[in-house]
């Protein structure tokens, strides 16, 4: 989904990828391949034929008119949260951030006394904050 091969080919010369004026406007010198992959991925999820989030929201619809507004709000929230998660996960693949992510995981998750007392992984997940869940997903991506 992330067009990793295309990104590698397009950015075989890192400086060309940074300096070229092309359809990749907005790509910075940091995380060039990751930003290119994000652009491709986010363009894909805008495609109406690949919009599984709308289908998920449509499946929750009931016949009452009063629910339509809450379903529309749910759809917007789902899309926003999903987009944010994709961005976080793809940027976590940037190896220049590897040790920062591991250090943050050790500080916020591994050494958390409230989480240390719990034995089961799903119990830990249930009590984690959103930030702890995101850093845990980033570390899981690296494993």
Phi and psi in radians as a Rosetta constraint file:
Dihedral C 1 N 2 CA 2 C 2 CIRCULARHARMONIC -1.613 0.35
Dihedral N 2 CA 2 C 2 N 3 CIRCULARHARMONIC 0.108 0.35
Dihedral C 2 N 3 CA 3 C 3 CIRCULARHARMONIC 0.906 0.35
Dihedral N 3 CA 3 C 3 N 4 CIRCULARHARMONIC 0.773 0.35
Dihedral C 3 N 4 CA 4 C 4 CIRCULARHARMONIC -1.061 0.35
Dihedral N 4 CA 4 C 4 N 5 CIRCULARHARMONIC -0.741 0.35
Dihedral C 4 N 5 CA 5 C 5 CIRCULARHARMONIC -1.093 0.35
Dihedral N 5 CA 5 C 5 N 6 CIRCULARHARMONIC -0.772 0.35
Dihedral C 5 N 6 CA 6 C 6 CIRCULARHARMONIC -1.082 0.35
Dihedral N 6 CA 6 C 6 N 7 CIRCULARHARMONIC -0.678 0.35
Dihedral C 6 N 7 CA 7 C 7 CIRCULARHARMONIC -1.141 0.35
Dihedral N 7 CA 7 C 7 N 8 CIRCULARHARMONIC -0.729 0.35
Dihedral C 7 N 8 CA 8 C 8 CIRCULARHARMONIC -1.121 0.35
Dihedral N 8 CA 8 C 8 N 9 CIRCULARHARMONIC -0.742 0.35
Dihedral C 8 N 9 CA 9 C 9 CIRCULARHARMONIC -1.124 0.35
Dihedral N 9 CA 9 C 9 N 10 CIRCULARHARMONIC -0.844 0.35
Dihedral C 9 N 10 CA 10 C 10 CIRCULARHARMONIC -1.134 0.35
Dihedral N 10 CA 10 C 10 N 11 CIRCULARHARMONIC -0.580 0.35
Dihedral C 10 N 11 CA 11 C 11 CIRCULARHARMONIC -1.873 0.35
Dihedral N 11 CA 11 C 11 N 12 CIRCULARHARMONIC 0.532 0.35
Dihedral C 11 N 12 CA 12 C 12 CIRCULARHARMONIC -1.039 0.35
Dihedral N 12 CA 12 C 12 N 13 CIRCULARHARMONIC -0.542 0.35
Dihedral C 12 N 13 CA 13 C 13 CIRCULARHARMONIC -1.905 0.35
Dihedral N 13 CA 13 C 13 N 14 CIRCULARHARMONIC 1.826 0.35
Dihedral C 13 N 14 CA 14 C 14 CIRCULARHARMONIC -0.960 0.35
Dihedral N 14 CA 14 C 14 N 15 CIRCULARHARMONIC -0.707 0.35
Dihedral C 14 N 15 CA 15 C 15 CIRCULARHARMONIC -1.180 0.35
Dihedral N 15 CA 15 C 15 N 16 CIRCULARHARMONIC -0.598 0.35
Dihedral C 15 N 16 CA 16 C 16 CIRCULARHARMONIC -1.097 0.35
Dihedral N 16 CA 16 C 16 N 17 CIRCULARHARMONIC -0.747 0.35
Dihedral C 16 N 17 CA 17 C 17 CIRCULARHARMONIC -1.087 0.35
Dihedral N 17 CA 17 C 17 N 18 CIRCULARHARMONIC -0.597 0.35
Dihedral C 17 N 18 CA 18 C 18 CIRCULARHARMONIC -1.368 0.35
Dihedral N 18 CA 18 C 18 N 19 CIRCULARHARMONIC -0.734 0.35
Dihedral C 18 N 19 CA 19 C 19 CIRCULARHARMONIC -1.574 0.35
Dihedral N 19 CA 19 C 19 N 20 CIRCULARHARMONIC -0.292 0.35
Dihedral C 19 N 20 CA 20 C 20 CIRCULARHARMONIC -1.205 0.35
Dihedral N 20 CA 20 C 20 N 21 CIRCULARHARMONIC 2.475 0.35
Dihedral C 20 N 21 CA 21 C 21 CIRCULARHARMONIC -1.672 0.35
Dihedral N 21 CA 21 C 21 N 22 CIRCULARHARMONIC 1.836 0.35
Dihedral C 21 N 22 CA 22 C 22 CIRCULARHARMONIC -2.531 0.35
Dihedral N 22 CA 22 C 22 N 23 CIRCULARHARMONIC -2.850 0.35
Dihedral C 22 N 23 CA 23 C 23 CIRCULARHARMONIC -1.333 0.35
Dihedral N 23 CA 23 C 23 N 24 CIRCULARHARMONIC 0.143 0.35
Dihedral C 23 N 24 CA 24 C 24 CIRCULARHARMONIC -1.806 0.35
Dihedral N 24 CA 24 C 24 N 25 CIRCULARHARMONIC 0.603 0.35
Dihedral C 24 N 25 CA 25 C 25 CIRCULARHARMONIC -0.984 0.35
Dihedral N 25 CA 25 C 25 N 26 CIRCULARHARMONIC 2.443 0.35
Dihedral C 25 N 26 CA 26 C 26 CIRCULARHARMONIC 1.783 0.35
Dihedral N 26 CA 26 C 26 N 27 CIRCULARHARMONIC -0.212 0.35
Dihedral C 26 N 27 CA 27 C 27 CIRCULARHARMONIC -1.319 0.35
Dihedral N 27 CA 27 C 27 N 28 CIRCULARHARMONIC 2.262 0.35
Dihedral C 27 N 28 CA 28 C 28 CIRCULARHARMONIC -1.787 0.35
Dihedral N 28 CA 28 C 28 N 29 CIRCULARHARMONIC 3.082 0.35
Dihedral C 28 N 29 CA 29 C 29 CIRCULARHARMONIC -1.175 0.35
Dihedral N 29 CA 29 C 29 N 30 CIRCULARHARMONIC -0.380 0.35
Dihedral C 29 N 30 CA 30 C 30 CIRCULARHARMONIC -1.552 0.35
Dihedral N 30 CA 30 C 30 N 31 CIRCULARHARMONIC 2.336 0.35
Dihedral C 30 N 31 CA 31 C 31 CIRCULARHARMONIC 0.944 0.35
Dihedral N 31 CA 31 C 31 N 32 CIRCULARHARMONIC 0.917 0.35
Dihedral C 31 N 32 CA 32 C 32 CIRCULARHARMONIC -1.032 0.35
Dihedral N 32 CA 32 C 32 N 33 CIRCULARHARMONIC -0.905 0.35
Dihedral C 32 N 33 CA 33 C 33 CIRCULARHARMONIC -1.142 0.35
Dihedral N 33 CA 33 C 33 N 34 CIRCULARHARMONIC -0.711 0.35
Dihedral C 33 N 34 CA 34 C 34 CIRCULARHARMONIC -1.105 0.35
Dihedral N 34 CA 34 C 34 N 35 CIRCULARHARMONIC -0.741 0.35
Dihedral C 34 N 35 CA 35 C 35 CIRCULARHARMONIC -1.167 0.35
Dihedral N 35 CA 35 C 35 N 36 CIRCULARHARMONIC -0.666 0.35
Dihedral C 35 N 36 CA 36 C 36 CIRCULARHARMONIC -1.124 0.35
Dihedral N 36 CA 36 C 36 N 37 CIRCULARHARMONIC -0.758 0.35
Dihedral C 36 N 37 CA 37 C 37 CIRCULARHARMONIC -1.084 0.35
Dihedral N 37 CA 37 C 37 N 38 CIRCULARHARMONIC -0.705 0.35
Dihedral C 37 N 38 CA 38 C 38 CIRCULARHARMONIC -1.068 0.35
Dihedral N 38 CA 38 C 38 N 39 CIRCULARHARMONIC -0.793 0.35
Dihedral C 38 N 39 CA 39 C 39 CIRCULARHARMONIC -1.026 0.35
Dihedral N 39 CA 39 C 39 N 40 CIRCULARHARMONIC -0.803 0.35
Dihedral C 39 N 40 CA 40 C 40 CIRCULARHARMONIC -1.112 0.35
Dihedral N 40 CA 40 C 40 N 41 CIRCULARHARMONIC -0.762 0.35
Dihedral C 40 N 41 CA 41 C 41 CIRCULARHARMONIC -1.139 0.35
Dihedral N 41 CA 41 C 41 N 42 CIRCULARHARMONIC -0.798 0.35
Dihedral C 41 N 42 CA 42 C 42 CIRCULARHARMONIC -1.181 0.35
Dihedral N 42 CA 42 C 42 N 43 CIRCULARHARMONIC -0.542 0.35
Dihedral C 42 N 43 CA 43 C 43 CIRCULARHARMONIC -1.157 0.35
Dihedral N 43 CA 43 C 43 N 44 CIRCULARHARMONIC -0.661 0.35
Dihedral C 43 N 44 CA 44 C 44 CIRCULARHARMONIC -1.110 0.35
Dihedral N 44 CA 44 C 44 N 45 CIRCULARHARMONIC -0.751 0.35
Dihedral C 44 N 45 CA 45 C 45 CIRCULARHARMONIC -1.293 0.35
Dihedral N 45 CA 45 C 45 N 46 CIRCULARHARMONIC -0.170 0.35
Dihedral C 45 N 46 CA 46 C 46 CIRCULARHARMONIC -1.399 0.35
Dihedral N 46 CA 46 C 46 N 47 CIRCULARHARMONIC -0.316 0.35
Dihedral C 46 N 47 CA 47 C 47 CIRCULARHARMONIC -1.143 0.35
Dihedral N 47 CA 47 C 47 N 48 CIRCULARHARMONIC 2.176 0.35
Dihedral C 47 N 48 CA 48 C 48 CIRCULARHARMONIC -1.094 0.35
Dihedral N 48 CA 48 C 48 N 49 CIRCULARHARMONIC -0.452 0.35
Dihedral C 48 N 49 CA 49 C 49 CIRCULARHARMONIC -1.341 0.35
Dihedral N 49 CA 49 C 49 N 50 CIRCULARHARMONIC -0.293 0.35
Dihedral C 49 N 50 CA 50 C 50 CIRCULARHARMONIC -1.923 0.35
Dihedral N 50 CA 50 C 50 N 51 CIRCULARHARMONIC 0.178 0.35
Dihedral C 50 N 51 CA 51 C 51 CIRCULARHARMONIC -1.440 0.35
Dihedral N 51 CA 51 C 51 N 52 CIRCULARHARMONIC 1.371 0.35
Dihedral C 51 N 52 CA 52 C 52 CIRCULARHARMONIC -1.305 0.35
Dihedral N 52 CA 52 C 52 N 53 CIRCULARHARMONIC -0.354 0.35
Dihedral C 52 N 53 CA 53 C 53 CIRCULARHARMONIC -1.202 0.35
Dihedral N 53 CA 53 C 53 N 54 CIRCULARHARMONIC -0.668 0.35
Dihedral C 53 N 54 CA 54 C 54 CIRCULARHARMONIC -1.123 0.35
Dihedral N 54 CA 54 C 54 N 55 CIRCULARHARMONIC -0.694 0.35
Dihedral C 54 N 55 CA 55 C 55 CIRCULARHARMONIC -1.113 0.35
Dihedral N 55 CA 55 C 55 N 56 CIRCULARHARMONIC -0.686 0.35
Dihedral C 55 N 56 CA 56 C 56 CIRCULARHARMONIC -1.115 0.35
Dihedral N 56 CA 56 C 56 N 57 CIRCULARHARMONIC -0.711 0.35
Dihedral C 56 N 57 CA 57 C 57 CIRCULARHARMONIC -1.207 0.35
Dihedral N 57 CA 57 C 57 N 58 CIRCULARHARMONIC -0.663 0.35
Dihedral C 57 N 58 CA 58 C 58 CIRCULARHARMONIC -1.108 0.35
Dihedral N 58 CA 58 C 58 N 59 CIRCULARHARMONIC -0.584 0.35
Dihedral C 58 N 59 CA 59 C 59 CIRCULARHARMONIC -1.186 0.35
Dihedral N 59 CA 59 C 59 N 60 CIRCULARHARMONIC -0.353 0.35
Dihedral C 59 N 60 CA 60 C 60 CIRCULARHARMONIC -1.563 0.35
Dihedral N 60 CA 60 C 60 N 61 CIRCULARHARMONIC -0.113 0.35
Dihedral C 60 N 61 CA 61 C 61 CIRCULARHARMONIC -1.146 0.35
Dihedral N 61 CA 61 C 61 N 62 CIRCULARHARMONIC 2.477 0.35
Dihedral C 61 N 62 CA 62 C 62 CIRCULARHARMONIC -1.976 0.35
Dihedral N 62 CA 62 C 62 N 63 CIRCULARHARMONIC 3.132 0.35
Dihedral C 62 N 63 CA 63 C 63 CIRCULARHARMONIC -1.464 0.35
Dihedral N 63 CA 63 C 63 N 64 CIRCULARHARMONIC -0.115 0.35
Dihedral C 63 N 64 CA 64 C 64 CIRCULARHARMONIC -1.392 0.35
Dihedral N 64 CA 64 C 64 N 65 CIRCULARHARMONIC 2.348 0.35
Dihedral C 64 N 65 CA 65 C 65 CIRCULARHARMONIC -1.137 0.35
Dihedral N 65 CA 65 C 65 N 66 CIRCULARHARMONIC -0.556 0.35
Dihedral C 65 N 66 CA 66 C 66 CIRCULARHARMONIC -1.144 0.35
Dihedral N 66 CA 66 C 66 N 67 CIRCULARHARMONIC -0.369 0.35
Dihedral C 66 N 67 CA 67 C 67 CIRCULARHARMONIC -1.446 0.35
Dihedral N 67 CA 67 C 67 N 68 CIRCULARHARMONIC -0.293 0.35
Dihedral C 67 N 68 CA 68 C 68 CIRCULARHARMONIC -1.074 0.35
Dihedral N 68 CA 68 C 68 N 69 CIRCULARHARMONIC -0.683 0.35
Dihedral C 68 N 69 CA 69 C 69 CIRCULARHARMONIC -1.163 0.35
Dihedral N 69 CA 69 C 69 N 70 CIRCULARHARMONIC -0.773 0.35
Dihedral C 69 N 70 CA 70 C 70 CIRCULARHARMONIC -1.162 0.35
Dihedral N 70 CA 70 C 70 N 71 CIRCULARHARMONIC -0.588 0.35
Dihedral C 70 N 71 CA 71 C 71 CIRCULARHARMONIC -1.202 0.35
Dihedral N 71 CA 71 C 71 N 72 CIRCULARHARMONIC -0.680 0.35
Dihedral C 71 N 72 CA 72 C 72 CIRCULARHARMONIC -1.100 0.35
Dihedral N 72 CA 72 C 72 N 73 CIRCULARHARMONIC -0.727 0.35
Dihedral C 72 N 73 CA 73 C 73 CIRCULARHARMONIC -1.135 0.35
Dihedral N 73 CA 73 C 73 N 74 CIRCULARHARMONIC -0.702 0.35
Dihedral C 73 N 74 CA 74 C 74 CIRCULARHARMONIC -1.066 0.35
Dihedral N 74 CA 74 C 74 N 75 CIRCULARHARMONIC -0.735 0.35
Dihedral C 74 N 75 CA 75 C 75 CIRCULARHARMONIC -1.067 0.35
Dihedral N 75 CA 75 C 75 N 76 CIRCULARHARMONIC -0.774 0.35
Dihedral C 75 N 76 CA 76 C 76 CIRCULARHARMONIC -1.110 0.35
Dihedral N 76 CA 76 C 76 N 77 CIRCULARHARMONIC -0.766 0.35
Dihedral C 76 N 77 CA 77 C 77 CIRCULARHARMONIC -1.121 0.35
Dihedral N 77 CA 77 C 77 N 78 CIRCULARHARMONIC -0.761 0.35
Dihedral C 77 N 78 CA 78 C 78 CIRCULARHARMONIC -1.038 0.35
Dihedral N 78 CA 78 C 78 N 79 CIRCULARHARMONIC -0.821 0.35
Dihedral C 78 N 79 CA 79 C 79 CIRCULARHARMONIC -1.098 0.35
Dihedral N 79 CA 79 C 79 N 80 CIRCULARHARMONIC -0.758 0.35
Dihedral C 79 N 80 CA 80 C 80 CIRCULARHARMONIC -1.117 0.35
Dihedral N 80 CA 80 C 80 N 81 CIRCULARHARMONIC -0.827 0.35
Dihedral C 80 N 81 CA 81 C 81 CIRCULARHARMONIC -1.119 0.35
Dihedral N 81 CA 81 C 81 N 82 CIRCULARHARMONIC -0.734 0.35
Dihedral C 81 N 82 CA 82 C 82 CIRCULARHARMONIC -1.126 0.35
Dihedral N 82 CA 82 C 82 N 83 CIRCULARHARMONIC -0.762 0.35
Dihedral C 82 N 83 CA 83 C 83 CIRCULARHARMONIC -1.077 0.35
Dihedral N 83 CA 83 C 83 N 84 CIRCULARHARMONIC -0.788 0.35
Dihedral C 83 N 84 CA 84 C 84 CIRCULARHARMONIC -1.052 0.35
Dihedral N 84 CA 84 C 84 N 85 CIRCULARHARMONIC -0.725 0.35
Dihedral C 84 N 85 CA 85 C 85 CIRCULARHARMONIC -1.150 0.35
Dihedral N 85 CA 85 C 85 N 86 CIRCULARHARMONIC -0.749 0.35
Dihedral C 85 N 86 CA 86 C 86 CIRCULARHARMONIC -1.024 0.35
Dihedral N 86 CA 86 C 86 N 87 CIRCULARHARMONIC -0.826 0.35
Dihedral C 86 N 87 CA 87 C 87 CIRCULARHARMONIC -1.054 0.35
Dihedral N 87 CA 87 C 87 N 88 CIRCULARHARMONIC -0.815 0.35
Dihedral C 87 N 88 CA 88 C 88 CIRCULARHARMONIC -1.061 0.35
Dihedral N 88 CA 88 C 88 N 89 CIRCULARHARMONIC -0.774 0.35
Dihedral C 88 N 89 CA 89 C 89 CIRCULARHARMONIC -1.188 0.35
Dihedral N 89 CA 89 C 89 N 90 CIRCULARHARMONIC -0.763 0.35
Dihedral C 89 N 90 CA 90 C 90 CIRCULARHARMONIC -1.166 0.35
Dihedral N 90 CA 90 C 90 N 91 CIRCULARHARMONIC -0.754 0.35
Dihedral C 90 N 91 CA 91 C 91 CIRCULARHARMONIC -1.143 0.35
Dihedral N 91 CA 91 C 91 N 92 CIRCULARHARMONIC -0.424 0.35
Dihedral C 91 N 92 CA 92 C 92 CIRCULARHARMONIC -1.214 0.35
Dihedral N 92 CA 92 C 92 N 93 CIRCULARHARMONIC -0.283 0.35
Dihedral C 92 N 93 CA 93 C 93 CIRCULARHARMONIC -1.393 0.35
Dihedral N 93 CA 93 C 93 N 94 CIRCULARHARMONIC -0.135 0.35
Dihedral C 93 N 94 CA 94 C 94 CIRCULARHARMONIC -1.203 0.35
Dihedral N 94 CA 94 C 94 N 95 CIRCULARHARMONIC 1.974 0.35
Dihedral C 94 N 95 CA 95 C 95 CIRCULARHARMONIC -1.138 0.35
Dihedral N 95 CA 95 C 95 N 96 CIRCULARHARMONIC -0.329 0.35
Dihedral C 95 N 96 CA 96 C 96 CIRCULARHARMONIC -1.209 0.35
Dihedral N 96 CA 96 C 96 N 97 CIRCULARHARMONIC -0.295 0.35
Dihedral C 96 N 97 CA 97 C 97 CIRCULARHARMONIC -1.774 0.35
Dihedral N 97 CA 97 C 97 N 98 CIRCULARHARMONIC 0.021 0.35
Dihedral C 97 N 98 CA 98 C 98 CIRCULARHARMONIC -0.934 0.35
Dihedral N 98 CA 98 C 98 N 99 CIRCULARHARMONIC -0.952 0.35
Dihedral C 98 N 99 CA 99 C 99 CIRCULARHARMONIC -1.261 0.35
Dihedral N 99 CA 99 C 99 N 100 CIRCULARHARMONIC -0.515 0.35
Dihedral C 99 N 100 CA 100 C 100 CIRCULARHARMONIC -1.119 0.35
Dihedral N 100 CA 100 C 100 N 101 CIRCULARHARMONIC -0.744 0.35
Dihedral C 100 N 101 CA 101 C 101 CIRCULARHARMONIC -1.141 0.35
Dihedral N 101 CA 101 C 101 N 102 CIRCULARHARMONIC -0.768 0.35
Dihedral C 101 N 102 CA 102 C 102 CIRCULARHARMONIC -1.101 0.35
Dihedral N 102 CA 102 C 102 N 103 CIRCULARHARMONIC -0.714 0.35
Dihedral C 102 N 103 CA 103 C 103 CIRCULARHARMONIC -1.126 0.35
Dihedral N 103 CA 103 C 103 N 104 CIRCULARHARMONIC -0.729 0.35
Dihedral C 103 N 104 CA 104 C 104 CIRCULARHARMONIC -1.124 0.35
Dihedral N 104 CA 104 C 104 N 105 CIRCULARHARMONIC -0.692 0.35
Dihedral C 104 N 105 CA 105 C 105 CIRCULARHARMONIC -1.098 0.35
Dihedral N 105 CA 105 C 105 N 106 CIRCULARHARMONIC -0.799 0.35
Dihedral C 105 N 106 CA 106 C 106 CIRCULARHARMONIC -1.060 0.35
Dihedral N 106 CA 106 C 106 N 107 CIRCULARHARMONIC -0.722 0.35
Dihedral C 106 N 107 CA 107 C 107 CIRCULARHARMONIC -1.261 0.35
Dihedral N 107 CA 107 C 107 N 108 CIRCULARHARMONIC -0.809 0.35
Dihedral C 107 N 108 CA 108 C 108 CIRCULARHARMONIC -1.603 0.35
Dihedral N 108 CA 108 C 108 N 109 CIRCULARHARMONIC -0.394 0.35
Dihedral C 108 N 109 CA 109 C 109 CIRCULARHARMONIC -2.042 0.35
Dihedral N 109 CA 109 C 109 N 110 CIRCULARHARMONIC -1.034 0.35
Dihedral C 109 N 110 CA 110 C 110 CIRCULARHARMONIC -1.077 0.35
Dihedral N 110 CA 110 C 110 N 111 CIRCULARHARMONIC -0.668 0.35
Dihedral C 110 N 111 CA 111 C 111 CIRCULARHARMONIC -1.685 0.35
Dihedral N 111 CA 111 C 111 N 112 CIRCULARHARMONIC 0.122 0.35
Dihedral C 111 N 112 CA 112 C 112 CIRCULARHARMONIC -1.250 0.35
Dihedral N 112 CA 112 C 112 N 113 CIRCULARHARMONIC 2.071 0.35
Dihedral C 112 N 113 CA 113 C 113 CIRCULARHARMONIC -1.113 0.35
Dihedral N 113 CA 113 C 113 N 114 CIRCULARHARMONIC -0.572 0.35
Dihedral C 113 N 114 CA 114 C 114 CIRCULARHARMONIC -1.160 0.35
Dihedral N 114 CA 114 C 114 N 115 CIRCULARHARMONIC -0.649 0.35
Dihedral C 114 N 115 CA 115 C 115 CIRCULARHARMONIC -1.365 0.35
Dihedral N 115 CA 115 C 115 N 116 CIRCULARHARMONIC -0.558 0.35
Dihedral C 115 N 116 CA 116 C 116 CIRCULARHARMONIC -1.100 0.35
Dihedral N 116 CA 116 C 116 N 117 CIRCULARHARMONIC -0.550 0.35
Dihedral C 116 N 117 CA 117 C 117 CIRCULARHARMONIC -1.245 0.35
Dihedral N 117 CA 117 C 117 N 118 CIRCULARHARMONIC -0.406 0.35
Dihedral C 117 N 118 CA 118 C 118 CIRCULARHARMONIC -1.506 0.35
Dihedral N 118 CA 118 C 118 N 119 CIRCULARHARMONIC 2.427 0.35
Dihedral C 118 N 119 CA 119 C 119 CIRCULARHARMONIC -1.591 0.35
Dihedral N 119 CA 119 C 119 N 120 CIRCULARHARMONIC -0.750 0.35
Dihedral C 119 N 120 CA 120 C 120 CIRCULARHARMONIC -1.474 0.35
Dihedral N 120 CA 120 C 120 N 121 CIRCULARHARMONIC 2.380 0.35
Dihedral C 120 N 121 CA 121 C 121 CIRCULARHARMONIC -1.063 0.35
Dihedral N 121 CA 121 C 121 N 122 CIRCULARHARMONIC -0.681 0.35
Dihedral C 121 N 122 CA 122 C 122 CIRCULARHARMONIC -1.214 0.35
Dihedral N 122 CA 122 C 122 N 123 CIRCULARHARMONIC -0.555 0.35
Dihedral C 122 N 123 CA 123 C 123 CIRCULARHARMONIC -1.143 0.35
Dihedral N 123 CA 123 C 123 N 124 CIRCULARHARMONIC -0.707 0.35
Dihedral C 123 N 124 CA 124 C 124 CIRCULARHARMONIC -1.098 0.35
Dihedral N 124 CA 124 C 124 N 125 CIRCULARHARMONIC -0.784 0.35
Dihedral C 124 N 125 CA 125 C 125 CIRCULARHARMONIC -1.026 0.35
Dihedral N 125 CA 125 C 125 N 126 CIRCULARHARMONIC -0.717 0.35
Dihedral C 125 N 126 CA 126 C 126 CIRCULARHARMONIC -1.106 0.35
Dihedral N 126 CA 126 C 126 N 127 CIRCULARHARMONIC -0.545 0.35
Dihedral C 126 N 127 CA 127 C 127 CIRCULARHARMONIC -1.726 0.35
Dihedral N 127 CA 127 C 127 N 128 CIRCULARHARMONIC -0.087 0.35
Dihedral C 127 N 128 CA 128 C 128 CIRCULARHARMONIC -1.205 0.35
Dihedral N 128 CA 128 C 128 N 129 CIRCULARHARMONIC 2.580 0.35
Dihedral C 128 N 129 CA 129 C 129 CIRCULARHARMONIC -1.306 0.35
Dihedral N 129 CA 129 C 129 N 130 CIRCULARHARMONIC 2.943 0.35
Dihedral C 129 N 130 CA 130 C 130 CIRCULARHARMONIC -1.041 0.35
Dihedral N 130 CA 130 C 130 N 131 CIRCULARHARMONIC -0.739 0.35
Dihedral C 130 N 131 CA 131 C 131 CIRCULARHARMONIC -1.091 0.35
Dihedral N 131 CA 131 C 131 N 132 CIRCULARHARMONIC -0.704 0.35
Dihedral C 131 N 132 CA 132 C 132 CIRCULARHARMONIC -1.160 0.35
Dihedral N 132 CA 132 C 132 N 133 CIRCULARHARMONIC -0.668 0.35
Dihedral C 132 N 133 CA 133 C 133 CIRCULARHARMONIC -1.126 0.35
Dihedral N 133 CA 133 C 133 N 134 CIRCULARHARMONIC -0.736 0.35
Dihedral C 133 N 134 CA 134 C 134 CIRCULARHARMONIC -1.138 0.35
Dihedral N 134 CA 134 C 134 N 135 CIRCULARHARMONIC -0.739 0.35
Dihedral C 134 N 135 CA 135 C 135 CIRCULARHARMONIC -1.210 0.35
Dihedral N 135 CA 135 C 135 N 136 CIRCULARHARMONIC -0.573 0.35
Dihedral C 135 N 136 CA 136 C 136 CIRCULARHARMONIC -1.151 0.35
Dihedral N 136 CA 136 C 136 N 137 CIRCULARHARMONIC -0.724 0.35
Dihedral C 136 N 137 CA 137 C 137 CIRCULARHARMONIC -1.104 0.35
Dihedral N 137 CA 137 C 137 N 138 CIRCULARHARMONIC -0.676 0.35
Dihedral C 137 N 138 CA 138 C 138 CIRCULARHARMONIC -1.123 0.35
Dihedral N 138 CA 138 C 138 N 139 CIRCULARHARMONIC -0.713 0.35
Dihedral C 138 N 139 CA 139 C 139 CIRCULARHARMONIC -1.205 0.35
Dihedral N 139 CA 139 C 139 N 140 CIRCULARHARMONIC -0.708 0.35
Dihedral C 139 N 140 CA 140 C 140 CIRCULARHARMONIC -1.060 0.35
Dihedral N 140 CA 140 C 140 N 141 CIRCULARHARMONIC -0.614 0.35
Dihedral C 140 N 141 CA 141 C 141 CIRCULARHARMONIC -1.100 0.35
Dihedral N 141 CA 141 C 141 N 142 CIRCULARHARMONIC -0.552 0.35
Dihedral C 141 N 142 CA 142 C 142 CIRCULARHARMONIC -1.434 0.35
Dihedral N 142 CA 142 C 142 N 143 CIRCULARHARMONIC -0.309 0.35
